[in-house]
Every structure is written in C-alpha cells, then in structure tokens.
Amino acid sequence: MNRTAMACTTIGTLGLVAAAGLVAGPLSPPAGPVAPTYKTLHEIEPGIPVGPTTTPGDADSVFKITQPGRYYLTGDVVGVAGRHGIEIEASHVTLDLKGYQVRGVPGSLSGIDGNGTGPGSPTSAPYLTLKHGVVTGWGQNGATANNAGAWIVEEVKFASNTGYGISVNSGTVFTRCYFYLNSLDGCQTSNHVEFYYCFASQNGGHGFSAGSNSAFQNCEAGSNGGSGFVVPLGGRATNCTSTLNAVGIFLGDGGSADNCHVDLNRNEGIIVGKGGTVSRCAVDGNGTATVSAGILARLFSSSTVTTATITDCIVTSNSGYGIQINGGSVRGCMAESNGQGGINAGSNAVVTQCVAKSNTGSGILANLSVAVLNNTCSANTIHGIQLSDDCIARGNTCDSNGSAVTNGSGIFVPSATFPLTNSDNRIEENNCSDNDYGIQVLFAGNVIIRNTCTGNTTANFNIVASNTKGTIVNAAGVDITTSNSFANFEY
C-alpha cells in the first residue's frame, strides 16, 4: 500500500471513531419513580448527634452521655443555672464539638463534666477524646475531670470560665489548645500530662499548673496572674515561651527547660530544683515587680545543695542576679546587664566558660568551694570575680571592672566577714587588665600564682601579708628571664 492510501485509511478510521464518540445517550429517564441519591447524615458523619432525644439530660446536666461511642454537636450547647452542659459518664467516648460553643450562663456548673458525680451515676469518664470547639462562660470549670484521666484534648479553647479552664487527671495529652481569661488556672492537671502547641493567657492563676513529670513542647504562657508554667517535680519545658507572668517557668526537683524564651516576668524567669537542668534558654528582663534572678536554682527538699546544671543560656537585664545557683554547674552562659550581678554561685559549684559583662555588681560571686574556670568578666560595676572561702579562680580574663567603686578589682578577696573567713582560695593563671586593681586580696591564707596584670589604674596587685604568692615581676617592655614557675607578672 502506498503512503497516500495509508494516510487515507488512517484518516477514515479516525473519523469513524470520532463519529462514534459523538453519539448521545438516551434522553428519556428510566421508567418508575426517581430514586434518591443523597447519603444520610449518619453515613456522612458517623456517630451520634448530641441532643435532647439522643443524649437527654437530667437534674444536673443539659445533656448526658452514658454509653461509649462517637458523639458530635450540631449547634451550640447553652447552659442552664445549676447544671453542667454535657455530663459524660462512660469511658471511651469521643466528643467532637464541630467548632460550636459549649456556652455557660451565670450560676451554671461545668461545661463538660467527666467526674461521674450525677444522681445515681458514680461512673467517671476516662479515655475521653474532646476536640474542635469552645468551652466558655461556665460558673465552675470549663471542663472537670479530676476523677478521670487519660483524655485526648485537641484544638479546644477554654475561655472565661469562673473556675479552671479545665481540671483533668493523669495521662492526658493536649494539642493546640488555648486557655484564656479563666478565673483560676488556665489548665490544672495531675501527673504525667503532655502539652503540644498550647497557649495560656490572662488567667487569674497559673497559665499551666501540671502534676509531676509533665511535659510542655512549643507552648506559650503570657500575662497570667500566677506563673506561666508550674510543675512540682520532673517537669520538662522545651521550645516554650513565657512572658509577663508571676514566674516564667517554675520547675521542681529534676525539672528541665531547654531552648525556652522567658522574659519580663514579675519575679524569677526560671526556677529549677535539685537535679534540674536549664539549657539554651534566653532569659531577659525578669523581676519587674521584685528584685529577682533570671535563673534561680533553689532547694525544694532538705538537701544541702541543689546540684542543678545550667548551660548555654543568655541571661540579660534581670533585676537580681542573672543566674543564682547553690551547688551544681554553670557552663557556657552569657550574663549581661543584670541588676545585682552576673552569676552568684553558692557552695560546691562550678562556673566555667561563661561571659559576665556590664552587670551592676560583680560579674561572678563565688561563695564556698566554688571553681571559677576560664570565664570572661568585663565592665561590671564592682568586681570581675569575688571569692570567699576555699575557691579556685583559674584561667579567667577580667577587664575594665569597677566603674561604680574606687577599689573595683579584676579578682577580689575581701577582708573576713562572718561566717566566711575569705581564705584558702587559689588564684592562678588569670589575666586582669584595666580595672582599679588587678588582683586584690585583703585577707590572709590564700595562694596567688602565675597571674598577669596590666593597666590597672590603682595597682596591679594589692595582697596583704600572710598570703602565699609567687614573686611579682615587673616585666613591662622587657624579656621575661625569671625561672620561677610560680611568678606573677605585671607589665
């Protein structure tokens, strides 16, 4: 077959196919009545709508759920004085608010009650899933379940309730919930509760008040009457923000705060107890109502030291000390422009690789048996480092301290004050420049070796008698020739 014939055959075949595709179907409907094609509400939304026929209430509830299953709202639930909004007395219930409000009135009880205290029905409601709506304006709590736990609460706003936003028992998980303008705590829980992407604001009590070993991730608390976050034991706050509360984050023994932003709270920014950790936090401008530390490691038990660990934090412009710790360690932190001093370390602590600058007071205050190692202390208004008893200061750089006093020192040991004797300190391998005094030791019984001091306006070294010190060698502009390995140098 030649090419012309093949082309004609192909075109003819395509024409037949096209013609076949254009044939219309029958225009007349089939005989008989037209059958419905819609789906029932139950088919579209499996579950049980909350209403007077499906979930009738009783003497203390507008609606009452007594069987496990999936329930949902088809409109707002409006409260009645003396009654709960929705009372749940069954386990394994899912209640989807569908974006509607469970709205209280003056004199009403709780919006959602899972305690099982209704007449003749003692069963509480564990394992509830509550999601997608608003619980607001109730005369007691937004939701009450302190006898029931292991809830899952997702995307619910608890607002303007006379009691707590919600009070719930252990094992509950909150995701993307909002607690706002409740008269007591925004959220009050028992132990082992988890929060993800939740927000608590302008509640009369704490923003979040959770039981032991509870955890917060990517949560925020602001402008609450109490603290932003409170956990009495083993609490964990990660990537959280707390601002304009009484205390920003209040964690007991074993608590931890990591990568949190805590600022402008009325008292301390972060409080942590024995065995706690605070890491990578920015803590700024706290103590607006009282003189308070940015980070305070304190005792919650009868132990003598807190042994907390504070690392890689930036602590600035707090009204008290930037960091105040009794025992434990502070490592890699920046303490700047704080009102009482940079870092106040009590007994048996280690402060290392920190920067303490431009604080009102001393950069680092070391009390009893504290190791102050490889820090930089500059432009503090009193001293760079002040030592009391049995401390070691080694490898530190102290520059331009003492702007508010006439005897500001790079490193300072004061005369004895009860109960501290200001002796048995070791001052070694530090560099002190451009202070009033480089190293000033005003009490006996200390050792001062291998330090260098220069440019200090009153004296490079001022060391009273009965201290042990390496020879002070003036090496200004000359080669150092001494073989004394313990010598101190001024230049």
C-alpha positions as CSV (number, residue, x, y, z in Angstrom):
1,M,0.0,0.0,0.0
2,N,1.4,3.4,-0.9
3,R,1.8,6.2,1.6
4,T,-1.2,8.1,0.2
5,A,-3.5,5.1,0.6
6,M,-2.3,4.5,4.2
7,A,-3.0,8.2,5.1
8,C,-6.5,8.0,3.7
9,T,-7.2,4.8,5.6
10,T,-5.9,6.3,8.9
11,I,-8.0,9.4,8.5
12,G,-11.1,7.4,7.7
13,T,-10.6,5.2,10.7
14,L,-10.2,8.3,13.0
15,G,-13.3,9.8,11.5
16,L,-15.4,6.8,12.4
17,V,-14.0,6.8,15.9
18,A,-14.8,10.4,16.3
19,A,-18.3,9.9,14.9
20,A,-18.9,7.1,17.3
21,G,-17.9,9.2,20.3
22,L,-20.4,11.9,19.4
23,V,-23.4,9.6,19.7
24,A,-25.6,10.8,22.6
25,G,-27.2,8.5,25.2
26,P,-31.0,8.2,25.7
27,L,-32.7,11.4,26.8
28,S,-35.7,9.8,28.5
29,P,-35.3,8.7,32.2
30,P,-35.9,5.1,33.0
31,A,-39.5,4.1,33.9
32,G,-40.6,4.4,37.5
33,P,-40.0,7.0,40.3
34,V,-36.7,8.7,40.7
35,A,-34.7,7.1,43.5
36,P,-32.8,9.4,46.0
37,T,-29.0,9.6,45.6
38,Y,-28.1,11.5,48.8
39,K,-26.4,10.0,51.8
40,T,-27.9,10.0,55.3
41,L,-26.4,12.2,58.0
42,H,-25.2,9.1,59.7
43,E,-23.4,8.0,56.5
44,I,-21.7,11.4,56.1
45,E,-21.0,11.9,59.8
46,P,-20.8,8.5,61.6
47,G,-21.7,8.9,65.3
48,I,-24.4,10.2,67.5
49,P,-25.5,13.9,67.5
50,V,-25.8,15.4,70.9
51,G,-29.4,16.4,71.5
52,P,-32.5,16.1,73.7
53,T,-33.6,12.8,72.2
54,T,-30.2,11.1,71.8
55,T,-28.5,12.3,75.0
56,P,-31.2,13.7,77.3
57,G,-30.0,15.5,80.4
58,D,-31.0,15.1,84.0
59,A,-31.3,17.2,87.1
60,D,-27.7,18.4,86.9
61,S,-27.0,18.4,83.2
62,V,-28.4,19.8,79.9
63,F,-27.1,16.7,78.0
64,K,-25.8,13.4,79.3
65,I,-23.7,10.7,77.6
66,T,-23.9,7.3,79.3
67,Q,-22.6,5.0,76.6
68,P,-19.2,4.6,74.8
69,G,-19.2,5.9,71.2
70,R,-18.6,8.9,69.0
71,Y,-20.7,12.0,69.6
72,Y,-20.8,15.4,67.9
73,L,-22.5,18.7,68.2
74,T,-24.9,20.1,65.6
75,G,-25.1,23.5,67.2
76,D,-24.1,25.4,70.3
77,V,-24.9,24.0,73.8
78,V,-26.3,26.7,76.0
79,G,-26.0,26.2,79.8
80,V,-28.6,26.4,82.5
81,A,-28.1,27.6,86.0
82,G,-27.4,24.7,88.4
83,R,-26.5,22.3,85.6
84,H,-23.4,21.0,83.7
85,G,-23.5,21.5,80.0
86,I,-22.6,17.9,78.9
87,E,-22.2,15.3,81.5
88,I,-20.2,12.2,80.5
89,E,-20.5,9.0,82.5
90,A,-18.9,6.4,80.2
91,S,-15.4,5.6,79.1
92,H,-14.0,5.6,75.6
93,V,-16.1,8.5,74.4
94,T,-15.2,10.8,71.5
95,L,-16.9,14.2,71.6
96,D,-16.4,16.4,68.6
97,L,-17.6,19.9,69.2
98,K,-17.5,20.6,65.4
99,G,-16.5,24.2,66.0
100,Y,-19.5,25.0,68.1
101,Q,-19.6,26.5,71.6
102,V,-20.5,24.9,74.9
103,R,-21.6,28.1,76.5
104,G,-22.4,28.7,80.1
105,V,-24.5,31.2,82.0
106,P,-24.3,32.7,85.4
107,G,-24.8,30.1,88.1
108,S,-24.1,27.1,85.8
109,L,-21.8,24.3,86.8
110,S,-19.1,22.9,84.5
111,G,-19.3,23.0,80.7
112,I,-18.2,19.4,80.4
113,D,-18.2,17.1,83.4
114,G,-16.4,13.8,83.4
115,N,-16.3,13.1,87.1
116,G,-19.4,10.9,87.2
117,T,-21.0,12.6,90.2
118,G,-24.5,12.8,88.9
119,P,-27.5,11.4,90.7
120,G,-27.3,7.6,90.8
121,S,-24.3,7.6,88.4
122,P,-20.9,7.3,90.1
123,T,-19.0,6.3,86.9
124,S,-16.3,8.8,85.8
125,A,-15.2,9.3,82.2
126,P,-11.7,8.2,81.4
127,Y,-10.3,7.8,77.9
128,L,-12.3,10.7,76.5
129,T,-11.3,12.4,73.2
130,L,-12.5,16.0,73.2
131,K,-11.9,18.2,70.1
132,H,-12.6,21.2,67.9
133,G,-14.6,23.8,69.7
134,V,-15.0,26.3,72.5
135,V,-16.0,25.8,76.2
136,T,-16.7,29.2,77.7
137,G,-18.5,31.2,80.4
138,W,-19.3,28.4,82.9
139,G,-19.9,29.1,86.6
140,Q,-17.4,26.4,87.6
141,N,-14.7,24.9,85.4
142,G,-14.8,24.8,81.6
143,A,-14.2,21.0,82.0
144,T,-14.0,19.0,85.2
145,A,-12.4,15.6,85.2
146,N,-10.1,15.5,88.2
147,N,-11.5,12.0,88.9
148,A,-10.9,10.9,85.3
149,G,-7.7,10.9,83.2
150,A,-6.1,9.7,80.0
151,W,-8.0,12.2,77.9
152,I,-7.0,13.4,74.5
153,V,-7.9,17.1,74.0
154,E,-7.3,18.6,70.6
155,E,-8.0,22.2,69.4
156,V,-10.3,23.3,72.1
157,K,-10.5,26.8,73.6
158,F,-11.3,27.1,77.3
159,A,-12.2,30.7,77.9
160,S,-13.7,33.0,80.6
161,N,-14.8,30.2,83.0
162,T,-15.2,31.1,86.7
163,G,-13.0,28.2,87.9
164,Y,-10.3,26.4,85.9
165,G,-10.3,26.3,82.2
166,I,-10.0,22.6,82.6
167,S,-9.1,20.3,85.6
168,V,-8.2,16.8,84.5
169,N,-6.3,13.8,85.9
170,S,-3.2,11.9,84.9
171,G,-2.1,10.7,81.4
172,T,-3.9,13.4,79.4
173,V,-2.5,14.8,76.2
174,F,-3.3,18.4,75.0
175,T,-2.6,19.5,71.4
176,R,-3.2,23.0,70.1
177,C,-5.5,24.1,73.0
178,Y,-6.0,27.6,74.2
179,F,-6.7,28.6,77.9
180,Y,-7.8,32.2,78.2
181,L,-9.3,34.5,80.8
182,N,-10.3,31.8,83.3
183,S,-10.6,32.9,86.9
184,L,-8.3,30.3,88.3
185,D,-5.5,28.3,86.4
186,G,-5.9,28.1,82.7
187,C,-5.2,24.3,82.9
188,Q,-4.8,22.3,86.1
189,T,-3.8,18.7,85.9
190,S,-2.4,15.7,87.8
191,N,0.8,13.8,86.8
192,H,2.2,12.7,83.5
193,V,0.4,15.1,81.3
194,E,1.7,16.3,77.9
195,F,1.1,19.6,76.1
196,Y,1.9,20.4,72.5
197,Y,1.5,23.8,70.8
198,C,-0.8,25.1,73.6
199,F,-1.3,28.7,74.8
200,A,-2.4,30.1,78.1
201,S,-3.1,33.8,78.6
202,Q,-4.6,36.2,81.1
203,N,-5.8,33.5,83.5
204,G,-6.2,34.6,87.1
205,G,-4.0,31.8,88.4
206,H,-1.2,30.0,86.6
207,G,-1.3,29.5,82.9
208,F,-0.4,25.8,83.1
209,S,-0.4,24.0,86.5
210,A,0.5,20.4,85.9
211,G,1.4,17.4,88.1
212,S,4.8,15.7,88.4
213,N,6.6,14.5,85.3
214,S,4.5,16.5,82.9
215,A,5.9,18.0,79.7
216,F,5.4,21.0,77.5
217,Q,6.6,21.4,74.0
218,N,6.2,24.5,71.8
219,C,3.8,26.1,74.3
220,E,3.3,29.7,75.3
221,A,2.1,31.4,78.5
222,G,1.6,35.1,78.8
223,S,0.1,37.7,81.2
224,N,-1.2,35.2,83.8
225,G,-1.8,36.2,87.4
226,G,0.3,33.2,88.6
227,S,3.3,31.6,86.9
228,G,3.3,30.7,83.3
229,F,4.3,27.0,83.7
230,V,4.3,25.1,87.1
231,V,5.4,21.5,87.6
232,P,6.3,20.4,91.1
233,L,8.7,17.5,90.1
234,G,10.4,16.3,87.0
235,G,8.7,18.8,84.6
236,R,10.0,19.4,81.1
237,A,9.6,22.6,79.1
238,T,11.0,22.5,75.5
239,N,10.8,25.4,73.0
240,C,8.4,27.3,75.2
241,T,7.8,31.0,75.7
242,S,6.8,32.6,79.0
243,T,6.3,36.3,79.4
244,L,4.6,38.8,81.8
245,N,3.6,36.1,84.4
246,A,4.5,36.0,88.1
247,V,7.3,33.4,87.4
248,G,8.1,32.4,83.9
249,I,8.8,28.7,84.3
250,F,8.6,27.1,87.8
251,L,10.1,23.5,87.9
252,G,10.8,21.4,90.9
253,D,13.5,18.8,91.6
254,G,14.6,17.1,88.4
255,G,12.9,19.6,86.1
256,S,14.3,20.8,82.8
257,A,13.9,23.7,80.5
258,D,15.5,23.7,77.0
259,N,15.5,26.3,74.3
260,C,12.9,28.4,76.0
261,H,12.4,32.2,75.8
262,V,11.5,33.7,79.2
263,D,11.2,37.5,79.6
264,L,9.5,40.3,81.6
265,N,8.0,38.1,84.3
266,R,7.3,39.9,87.6
267,N,9.6,37.6,89.6
268,E,12.1,35.0,88.5
269,G,12.4,33.9,84.9
270,I,13.1,30.2,85.6
271,I,13.1,28.4,88.9
272,V,14.5,24.8,89.0
273,G,15.3,22.4,91.8
274,K,17.8,19.7,92.7
275,G,19.0,17.7,89.7
276,G,17.4,20.1,87.3
277,T,18.8,21.4,84.0
278,V,18.3,24.6,82.1
279,S,19.9,24.8,78.7
280,R,19.9,27.1,75.7
281,C,17.4,29.5,77.2
282,A,17.1,33.2,76.6
283,V,16.1,34.9,79.9
284,D,15.6,38.6,79.8
285,G,14.2,41.4,81.8
286,N,12.6,39.4,84.6
287,G,12.0,40.8,88.1
288,T,9.8,43.7,87.0
289,A,7.9,43.6,90.4
290,T,10.6,42.3,92.8
291,V,14.4,42.0,92.7
292,S,14.7,38.5,91.3
293,A,17.1,36.3,89.4
294,G,16.8,35.4,85.8
295,I,17.5,31.8,86.6
296,L,17.3,30.5,90.2
297,A,18.3,27.0,91.2
298,R,16.8,26.5,94.7
299,L,16.1,23.8,97.2
300,F,12.8,22.0,97.4
301,S,14.0,19.4,99.9
302,S,16.3,19.1,102.9
303,S,19.4,18.5,100.8
304,T,22.3,20.9,101.3
305,V,22.9,21.8,97.6
306,T,20.8,21.9,94.5
307,T,23.2,20.3,92.0
308,A,21.4,21.8,89.1
309,T,23.1,22.3,85.7
310,I,22.7,25.5,83.7
311,T,24.3,25.6,80.2
312,D,24.5,27.8,77.1
313,C,21.9,30.3,78.4
314,I,21.7,34.1,77.6
315,V,20.6,35.9,80.8
316,T,20.3,39.6,80.5
317,S,18.8,42.7,82.2
318,N,17.1,40.9,85.1
319,S,16.6,42.9,88.2
320,G,18.5,40.5,90.5
321,Y,21.4,38.2,89.6
322,G,21.4,36.8,86.1
323,I,22.0,33.3,87.5
324,Q,21.8,32.3,91.1
325,I,22.8,28.7,92.0
326,N,23.8,26.8,95.1
327,G,25.8,23.8,94.0
328,G,25.8,22.3,90.5
329,S,27.4,24.0,87.5
330,V,27.0,26.9,85.1
331,R,28.7,26.5,81.8
332,G,28.9,28.5,78.6
333,C,26.4,31.2,79.7
334,M,26.2,34.9,79.0
335,A,25.1,37.0,82.0
336,E,24.9,40.7,81.0
337,S,23.4,43.9,82.4
338,N,21.7,42.2,85.4
339,G,20.8,44.4,88.4
340,Q,22.7,42.6,91.3
341,G,25.5,40.8,89.5
342,G,26.1,38.3,86.8
343,I,26.4,34.8,88.4
344,N,26.0,34.1,92.1
345,A,27.4,30.6,92.9
346,G,26.8,29.2,96.3
347,S,28.7,26.2,97.8
348,N,30.2,23.4,95.8
349,A,29.6,24.9,92.3
350,V,31.5,25.1,89.1
351,V,31.3,28.2,86.8
352,T,33.2,27.7,83.6
353,Q,33.4,29.2,80.1
354,C,30.9,32.0,80.9
355,V,30.8,35.7,80.0
356,A,29.7,38.1,82.7
357,K,29.7,41.7,81.5
358,S,28.2,45.0,82.2
359,N,26.4,43.8,85.4
360,T,25.5,46.1,88.3
361,G,27.6,44.4,90.9
362,S,30.3,41.8,90.4
363,G,30.5,39.5,87.3
364,I,30.9,36.3,89.3
365,L,30.4,35.9,93.0
366,A,31.8,32.7,94.4
367,N,31.0,31.8,97.9
368,L,32.2,28.4,99.3
369,S,34.2,25.7,97.5
370,V,33.5,27.1,94.0
371,A,35.6,26.6,90.9
372,V,35.7,29.6,88.6
373,L,37.4,28.5,85.5
374,N,38.1,30.1,82.1
375,N,35.5,32.9,82.2
376,T,35.5,36.4,80.9
377,C,34.3,39.2,83.2
378,S,34.3,42.7,81.9
379,A,32.8,46.1,82.6
380,N,31.0,45.1,85.7
381,T,30.4,48.0,88.1
382,I,32.1,46.4,91.1
383,H,34.5,43.4,90.7
384,G,35.1,40.9,87.9
385,I,35.2,38.0,90.2
386,Q,34.8,38.0,94.0
387,L,35.9,34.9,96.1
388,S,35.0,33.9,99.7
389,D,36.2,30.6,101.0
390,D,38.0,27.6,99.6
391,C,37.5,28.6,95.9
392,I,39.7,28.4,92.9
393,A,39.9,31.0,90.1
394,R,42.0,29.9,87.2
395,G,42.3,30.9,83.6
396,N,39.9,33.9,83.8
397,T,40.1,37.2,81.9
398,C,38.9,40.2,83.9
399,D,38.9,43.6,82.2
400,S,37.6,47.1,82.9
401,N,35.6,46.3,86.1
402,G,34.9,48.7,89.0
403,S,33.2,51.7,87.4
404,A,31.0,52.3,90.4
405,V,33.6,51.9,93.2
406,T,37.2,53.1,93.8
407,N,38.6,49.6,94.6
408,G,37.0,47.6,91.8
409,S,39.2,44.6,91.1
410,G,39.6,42.0,88.4
411,I,39.7,39.4,91.1
412,F,38.8,40.4,94.7
413,V,39.0,38.6,98.1
414,P,37.5,40.8,100.8
415,S,38.5,41.0,104.5
416,A,36.9,38.5,106.7
417,T,33.1,38.7,107.3
418,F,31.2,36.3,109.5
419,P,30.6,33.4,108.8
420,L,33.1,33.4,105.9
421,T,36.8,33.8,106.5
422,N,37.8,34.6,102.9
423,S,40.8,32.3,103.0
424,D,42.1,29.1,101.4
425,N,41.4,30.4,97.9
426,R,43.7,29.6,94.9
427,I,44.1,32.4,92.3
428,E,46.1,31.1,89.3
429,E,46.8,31.9,85.7
430,N,44.3,34.8,85.4
431,N,44.8,37.9,83.3
432,C,43.4,41.2,84.8
433,S,43.6,44.4,82.9
434,D,42.2,48.0,83.2
435,N,40.4,47.6,86.5
436,D,41.1,49.7,89.6
437,Y,43.1,46.8,91.0
438,G,44.1,43.8,89.0
439,I,44.1,41.3,91.9
440,Q,43.3,42.5,95.4
441,V,43.4,40.1,98.3
442,L,42.5,41.6,101.7
443,F,42.6,38.6,103.9
444,A,45.3,36.0,104.8
445,G,45.7,32.4,103.9
446,N,45.3,32.4,100.1
447,V,47.7,31.4,97.3
448,I,48.3,33.7,94.3
449,I,50.5,32.3,91.5
450,R,51.1,32.6,87.7
451,N,48.8,35.6,87.1
452,T,49.4,38.6,84.8
453,C,48.1,42.1,85.4
454,T,48.4,45.3,83.3
455,G,46.9,48.7,83.0
456,N,45.0,48.7,86.3
457,T,44.7,52.3,87.4
458,T,45.4,52.0,91.2
459,A,47.7,48.9,91.4
460,N,48.1,45.7,89.5
461,F,48.5,43.7,92.7
462,N,47.3,44.5,96.3
463,I,47.9,41.5,98.5
464,V,48.0,41.7,102.3
465,A,50.6,39.9,104.4
466,S,50.3,36.2,105.3
467,N,49.2,35.1,101.9
468,T,51.3,32.7,99.8
469,K,52.2,34.2,96.4
470,G,54.6,33.9,93.6
471,T,57.1,36.7,93.1
472,I,55.6,39.7,91.4
473,V,57.8,40.5,88.5
474,N,57.6,43.8,86.6
475,A,58.1,42.8,83.0
476,A,57.0,45.9,81.3
477,G,58.8,46.2,78.0
478,V,61.5,43.6,78.8
479,D,62.1,39.9,78.1
480,I,61.0,37.6,80.9
481,T,64.1,35.9,82.3
482,T,62.9,34.5,85.6
483,S,62.9,30.7,86.1
484,N,60.4,31.0,88.9
485,S,57.4,29.0,87.6
486,F,55.1,30.5,90.3
487,A,55.8,34.1,89.5
488,N,53.1,36.7,88.9
489,F,53.8,39.4,86.2
490,E,52.8,42.9,85.8
491,Y,53.5,44.7,82.6
